[in-house]
């Protein structure tokens, strides 16, 4: 970079003048008081949190947000990280602050400090900043070969614009982006040279970025070192380039990612030494990790009795980075001996009048998965195969058994853009009452319940495409991600459930680098239709229907509560007695008498009913969210605020068997605003969102459970419908969501 008057030594030496460093005579003593508070005033155009990280002076702070209540009660070093005033570093911090602003275009910034005693051997340090007028960019020119860097690519890589402050940090980042773009196009020796000319009188700067691609670079000799048990051929099959290919950044990054994801290496470095030649000899240094992983986990509790878990992974089975995973978990061990004794669950009490034996048998979940990377010697292809089986129970409620297999082929179309073809065969059977299916599956119609009770195969063939062009995995700030799924299940795929299903999920992100504000948008859409077979119009499995509402959906609703619903009510409420009968009959706890029970009886309240989602056959959902940093001092440095507006439509529920409800259950749409806060933790954003429900009433059918002549509980509709809404007051309409990770 070339620029007149860039002699930093002359500029920074001005920071040593007495006019920029004001403190009392007491501050000159060799005391080291504790810094209880650090304050910046006059900072308007830069991130205060980022500025704080560039200086040495720190304020004492609580070690963790979790123990914040203890820090408020006590300032002990046990719960706080203590920081003390170093006067020599404080003088240097004046220079650091000026340099920080100078690099970001504010070349006339002045800084003063004040150290104020606030207690015994405690002080508050204040940095009073006068930013001054910025040096603005007058012209920004990118000299390039338009056949290599198009206008679209140029627009994507530009980080600065005329009339913005001359941010040298941003300019250097932009230079690296253009240089990496040249590298990714096969010009590994390409250079992006910047020239800045500043007119100090007018505070205007002319910026020029000249791209010099040079000659195309190719991969020469590939040298691998560090491997001991892993064959060199395995590493060569894992990387995505070979001798003679263009030497490109995307291939280097993807190859390094593949080496780490194989779990074979603790370290995988791919680099090229200084070479003037256009043929680049590539070095790959690896450090191997253990090739096997075994974990065992026994357990005991008063509900599931004895438990045992086992996991085994082989990361290089038969060589070639082939991976084998074995998982087994067993529960309900020793249940016949422990049930009903001491603190242990009495299973027989949960199965009144029935046989508790099946509920005392062991439960299990087992799977074997095998993955072959570099399938048929192609680094961009992978294949996998797995089998699974399970048996789970909830005493007195259900017994769920199933088994199946899955095979998949994946091709990496582009970097971080795989396409997969997957076939999954699952034979499943659930033994439960009608009530279980209505309450837990949202299935309240007889044909679907009969289907779920028998051995049925759910065997779709799925084609999935995915692309990730976002900048961060946990909390993206720019770019986009998209996923498209198409499933088909028919006699051809050996499936008893037959349908076609399409689903798309996409999100786009944009941000302002200076303020770290992020504006994002999200879209989900889907469509599923059962394939009629003969006289049967088709039954959809509940897992293949669409649902909306929840922490990652329309946040003005609880999980899956936006869309077709049905109300359930226990059969022991005040509704089910002779005083609340409808005309034409008497309300009674029988299959024939329930239809005369009035769901709008005056003695009933909304809290007596439970809404159950039924799922729909179509979905359209969208969201816009604005995230912004909360700059309220050191304690809130890692907090981000958000406001959002979500909307969705779920419709087309296919409910059969309950004819009295057919005209009531319909699709439903809503738009819900809301706000939230995120804490940027090491494991990702910890998110708290509050959505505002629109409180639009729905006319919903009502069902309850009554025993038939054989004593089996059946789902029976009441006569008429009931108007149901979230609540009357604003507080009732607030829906709280707590989760880890962004909504999208």
Order of alpha helices (4+ residues) and beta strands (2+ residues): alpha-beta-alpha-beta-alpha-beta-alpha-beta-beta-beta-alpha-alpha-beta-beta-beta-alpha-alpha-beta-beta-beta-beta-beta-alpha-alpha-beta-beta-beta-beta-alpha-beta-beta-beta-beta-beta-beta-beta-beta-beta-beta-beta-beta-beta-alpha-beta
